[in-house]
């Protein structure tokens, strides 16, 4: 049990994420099963072990989620940087205003975008570009092209883009024309990696939200929570929010439970009004 606990605990003493814990536990069990089969050990000790997998809460602390205004300010600060950093202003905006994962934004091509001169546009997501590093890819490249998370190969997902975001992306394409298929590139003209935009984010975050501010630890991925909470608070059906974010309604309910708790009082008022209306109607017909 001690070895299993060590294998699933980070250096700071905290448990790893549930998927990593499950994967490492299964790997250890496979190794021990193979050892039994080869006669190295008599029995697999994990078969007799009672071990509860550490559980982590998926719920987002909505008090630390940037607002749409916060996203706007971040975009303004980044856009004012020299071109090496300014090229990520629209990148951050797409995450914060449409809810795409950073890896999905990195994979966008101009052909995936519908950017009308007025009104809402859309992005058709076909895949993602992650940055696992050359040690962890089959071809030795630092970036890896993948399909959409939790979706079959070749699956797509269409996400609407609000008018102000459409304008930002159009301006980005005009200012930073790309020689590769992707909309967003680094200063060298290559597809975007985490190592490209993280320093830009850290610098702008420190300027906007210094140490001690509620948002001082906010990550680029947290911008996605901005889009999610905005949609939920505006009354968009959870099923549609989940579709746009690219995960299940079950995960949505668990991750953004705090939003639904915040909406309790407003919901109570609506329910009370509806109940009163039905009783008034019944009295009128009596």
N, C-alpha and C positions, 0 to 999 in steps of 0.2 A: 504493500500500500504506500509505503514511503517513496518508492521509486515512481509510482504512478502520480502521486501528488507533486513530486519534484518536476516531473515531465510536463505537468499541466499548470505550473505556476510561473509567473513572470519574475524577473529579478527583483522587482519592487515588492514582491510578496503577494500581489494580487493574482486572482485567477485569470487565465486566458479566456478568450471568447469561447462560447459554447461549441461552435463548429470545430475550432482548433482542439479543444479538449476531447471531443468525440473522435476526431481523426487520430489524435495521438494515443488515445486509449485503445482504439482498434488496431493501430500499428503495433503497439506493445503486445497486445493479445496475440496477434498474428505471429510475431517473432517467438513468443513463448510456445505457441502451438507447434511451430516448426521445430523448436528445440525438443519438444516431447517426441515428435515423430522421428527425429534423428537419434533418440536415445540419450540426449545430452542431459535431460532432467526427467524425473519420473512422472511428474504431473504438472499441469499448468496451474500455478497458484491463483490465477485470476478466476478460475472456475469456482473456487471456494471463498472468494473475497466478497464482502458486502461493502460497496463503495457508492456513495451518492454523488452524482455529477454536480459540481458547483453550478448554481443557476445565477445568471446575470439578468438584471432588469433591462429591458429594451426601451423603457419609457424615457422619452426626452423631457428634460426640465424646460418647460416652455418659458420660464422666466429668464433663461439665458439664450433664447433664440433671437437672432437679430430681426428687427422689423423691416418692412419694405423700405421705410425711410433710411434705416441703417444701411441697407444694401445700396440704396441710391447714393448715400454719402461715400461708401466704400468705392463704388464705381467712379465717382467724381475724383476722389483722391488718386486712384490708380491711373485714371485717364490723364491726369496732369503730370505723371511721371515721364521721364525720357522714354523713347519708343520701345526700348527693351522691356520695360515694365508696363507701359500703357497698352501694349497688345493684349494684356490679360483683363482689361476692364470689362469688355463684353463677355469674356469667358466667365468671369465671376457673376455677371448679370444673368446669364443663361441659367446658371445653377440656382441663383436666388429668386428669380422671377418666374421660371418655368419648372424648376424642380428636377432637372436632369442630374444624373451622377456625373462627377468630374470626368470619369473615364468615357462616358457617353458623349460629353461635349467635345472631348479630344478627338473623337472619331468622326465628328460631323464633316460632311463635304457640302459644297455649294449645291449639288444636285439634291441633297436631302432637305433643303430649305425652300419654303414658300414665303417670300418676303414682299408682300404687296406694298404699294406706296401709302395706302391708308388701311386702317383696320387690323384685325388679327391675322397673324401668319401661322405657320406650323413647321415643325421639324419631324421628319420621319427617321426614327432611330433604327439603324441596321446592325450596330455592333458597338464595341468599346475598345479603347486602347489603354492598357494598363502599363505600369512601370515596375515590373518585378525585379529588374536588373539582369545583366547578362548571365549571371550564374544560374538563373532560374528559368531560362527560356531554352527551347529546343534548338534554336538556330544561333544562340549566342548573342542575340540582339538585346539591347536594354529594354525595348518596348515590345509588347505582345498584343496582337490583334485578336480579339475574342468576340463571341456572340453576346447578345444581351443576357444579363444576369437572370437566372431562373427561367430562361425561355429556351424553346427548342432551337436547333441550328436553323439559320435563315429566317427566324422570326423577326418581325418588325414591330415598332410601336410609334404611333403618331401622337405628338404632344403639341397642343396649341401654344402660340407665342403671343403675348399681349402686345398691343401696338407700340408702346414705348420701347419694348425689347426688340421688336422688329427694326425700329429706327436705329437702335444701337448696333445691331448686327450688320445692317446695311452700311453704316458708317465705318464699321470695323473692316469690312471687305474692301471698301474703297481706300482706306488708309493703309491696310496691310495685305496687299494682294499676295497670294501664295503660289509657289511653284510646285507644291505637292498637293495631293487631292484634298487634304484636310483644310477646314476653315481657319483653325487656330494653329499657329506654329510658334516655335521659339525664335530667338533673335537670329539663329543660324538658318532659319527656313525649314526646320525639320518638325515633325509632329511633336506635340506638347507632352512633356513628362512632368511628373510631380516635382522633380528637382528644379524645373524651370519656373513654375508659378509659386511654389512655397515661399521662397525668399521675398518675392514681391508681396505676397499676402502678409507675411510676418511684419514687414516694414510698414505697410499701410495700416495694419491692425494696431501696431504700437503707437502710431500717430493718432489714430481715432479713439482707441480704447486702451489707454495705458494700464499698467499693473494696478489691480484693485477694482477696475471697472468690471461690471457683470459680464461683459463680452470680451474680456482680455484674453481668454483662453479659446475663443471661438476658432474653429477650423474652417477650411474651405468647404468641406463636406457639410458643415452645419448650415450653410446657406440653403441647402436643399430643404432643411426643416422650415426655413422661412416660407418657401413656396407652399409646403404642405400645410402649415398652420394657417396661412392666409386663405387657402382654398377652403379648408374646413370651417374657419370662422365666417367666411362669406356665405356659407350654406350649401356649398357644392356637395352632392351626394358622395358619401364615403367610397362607394364603388367606383365612381369616376375619378376621385382623387387617387385611389389605389392604382387605377389603370394608368393614369398619367405618370405616377411615380414608378410604376413598373414592379409592384409587388402585390401581395394578396390583401384582401380586406382585413383578414385576421391579423396580419402583421401591422397594418395601419392602425387598427384599434388598440393594439398593445403599445406601439411606439408613441402614439399621440394621444394617449389616454388623458393626459393633462389638459389638452385642448377641450375635450368633451366635458371634463370636470368644470372648466371655466365657463362653459356654455350652459351649465345646469340652471342658473338663475334665469337666464333669458328664456330657456326652454320652459321653465315653470310658468313664466308669465304668458307665453304663447298657449300652453296647455290650458291654463286657467281661463284665458280669454275664449278659447274654443269651447270649453265646457259651459261657460256662461252663455255663449251664443246658441248652443244646442238647447239649453234649458229655456232660453227666451223664445226660441222657435217653437218648442213644445208647448209653452204657456200660450203662445199666440194661436196655435191650432186647437187648443183645448176648448 
